[in-house]
Amino acid sequence: MSRMTIPIGPQHPALKEPVAFLLTVEGERIVESALRIGYVHRGIERIFQRRTYVQSVHLAERVCGICSHVHSTAYCQGVEALLGLEVPPRGLYVRTLLCELERVHSHLLWLGVLASNLGFETIFMYTWRDREIVLDIMEELSGGRVAHAVNVIGGVRVDVAPDQVRSILAQLDELGRQVEAFVGVIEHERTFQARTRGVGYLSADEIRRYCVVGPVARASGVDVDLRRDAPYAVYDRLDFRVVVAHEGDVWARTMVRILETVESLSLCRQLLVGLPDGPLVSRAPRRVPSGEVVSRCEAPRGELLYYVRSDGSDRPARVKVRTPTLTTLITLPKQLQDVNTADAFTVLSGVDLCIACADR
Amino acid sequence: MKLDALLEALQEAFPFKELNPRPVPVGETFITLPPDCLHRAVGLLVERFDLRHLSAITGEDVGDEIVLLYHFWDNQGLTLRTALRRAEARIATVTDLIPGAALYEREVSEMLGVTFEGHPGPQVLLLPDDWDDEPPSYPLRQRQEEDS
């Protein structure tokens, strides 16, 4: 059968972000694939070297338009470690609360994108409708739906008032009921299963060889989660389970993410109920003593790494950002091999790409 | 990760080298190695200690040297630090041991002009295909005009 090469992107109606895929097909079967990123490369690591530590908090938040808060969390906790600065407990609780709200937002957004690519418009509409609840909570807390500017070096800049705690808890209950309904759909809906079972398979060994992180790794039975394995912020004081599945396909990734959303909602409740009294922020000096630090966080897509080196001035000498998407991209040619062309977008959505994160 | 056993094995493999293990926040240990030992050291981590998760490779131009940091993770962090001469920035690829390092190496290569010998596909990762200026310019290398 003759081969044909189909270019998809960097500008394409089905893509949310600029990335280019080159699929070589024989009939309906994909025999080869290549991808190209870099279309939204902004040179952020270079820009860090020209900003002060304080200005860099805002820069870190602008790496990603979905998980912005976890970027500033990883950066701030790195700089705080260099300063030897202790963040007050209330500050850490609010910081962690935003991290978990963001995970709920990211996973629901992703489920909507996957459903839309599968042609399952109802779930797309419902998840994006219900995502508004969590966006409203974040907007009420910080003033921003996506870029929250909550983190500062030494703590956070926003507080949660007692009446806000009550209203957020009620909103979380409402969202929790909706998420439970999605769990049922993913578990039992036969069309959904037919489109996702066995698609985009990765074995646990492949996950380890390619250094893949986050929900994609956990869906293939690799039990890693930095919130439990290397607790930062206040995760060591919270009760949650790490969701792991063993099927290694898009269905398992969906299951892991939606059950993680349930866990995250429970974490949000624990954080709101257990919110300690006290200050929100410790005062940080402008200059950071010489040294280097490796700061890791569990972003919605997995391990996020920030390396910060200070030369003793008020500007970082080097900031390195390694986002989780960079680890999953490398597995795509493997996942697309021998897949039906109609399933290409199921595979691509299944790994939850964030191109802006990968390009930086 | 059994850090003590690992350090011991590395010291045994490279008896005349100063490894300088030092703690770095948060829960990370840095070890220094000469560039010609790095590939063997990574092989040892992968094969004897099953330390296969390479989180990232950081590259930095510090003047006369290009510093490379290989950040590993297995319940705690381990970073292998090596420094290449700026004029002759070459090192063996680790993609044969850790296939997941392919994109990290491509990025360090285009940003800092480091050649990873034996890399299976050393194209640019983030920069445009026609970036190849004459003379080559690497975005993360220090520039004279900025220092003044």
Contacts between the chains, C-beta under 8 A, distances in Angstrom:
chain1	res1	chain2	res2	distance
A	37	B	125	6.9
A	37	B	126	6.6
A	38	B	124	7.4
A	38	B	125	6.4
A	38	B	126	3.9
A	38	B	127	6.3
A	38	B	128	7.2
A	41	B	126	4.2
A	41	B	127	7.2
A	43	B	139	6.3
A	45	B	111	7.9
A	45	B	140	6.7
A	46	B	139	5.9
A	46	B	140	6.2
A	77	B	26	7.2
A	78	B	25	7.9
A	78	B	26	7.6
A	81	B	25	3.8
A	81	B	26	5.1
A	82	B	25	7.0
A	208	B	52	5.1
A	208	B	53	7.1
A	209	B	52	7.0
A	209	B	98	7.3
A	209	B	99	5.1
A	209	B	100	6.4
A	210	B	99	5.8
A	210	B	100	4.2
A	211	B	52	7.2
A	211	B	53	5.4
A	211	B	54	5.3
A	211	B	55	7.2
A	211	B	98	6.7
A	211	B	100	3.2
A	211	B	101	7.5
A	212	B	100	7.3
A	229	B	75	5.5
A	230	B	26	7.9
A	230	B	27	6.2
A	230	B	75	7.0
A	230	B	76	7.1
A	232	B	26	7.2
A	291	B	24	7.7
A	291	B	25	7.9
A	292	B	24	5.8
A	292	B	30	7.9
A	293	B	24	6.3
A	293	B	25	4.9
A	293	B	26	6.6
A	293	B	28	7.7
A	294	B	24	6.4
A	294	B	25	7.9
A	294	B	26	7.1
A	294	B	28	4.4
A	294	B	71	6.0
A	294	B	77	5.5
A	294	B	79	6.5
A	295	B	26	6.0
A	296	B	26	7.6
A	296	B	55	7.3
A	296	B	73	7.2
A	296	B	77	7.2
A	303	B	55	6.3
A	303	B	73	7.4
A	305	B	55	5.0
A	305	B	56	5.1
A	305	B	71	6.4
A	307	B	56	7.3
A	307	B	58	4.9
A	307	B	69	6.8
A	307	B	71	7.0
A	309	B	60	7.0
A	317	B	60	7.8
A	318	B	58	7.4
A	318	B	60	4.7
A	320	B	56	6.6
A	320	B	58	4.1
A	320	B	60	7.9
A	320	B	69	8.0
A	322	B	55	6.2
A	322	B	56	3.6
A	322	B	71	7.8
A	322	B	104	7.7
A	326	B	103	5.7
A	326	B	104	7.6
A	327	B	100	6.4
A	329	B	103	6.7
A	330	B	99	7.6
A	330	B	100	6.2
A	330	B	102	6.1
A	330	B	103	5.5
A	359	B	126	5.9
A	360	B	126	7.6
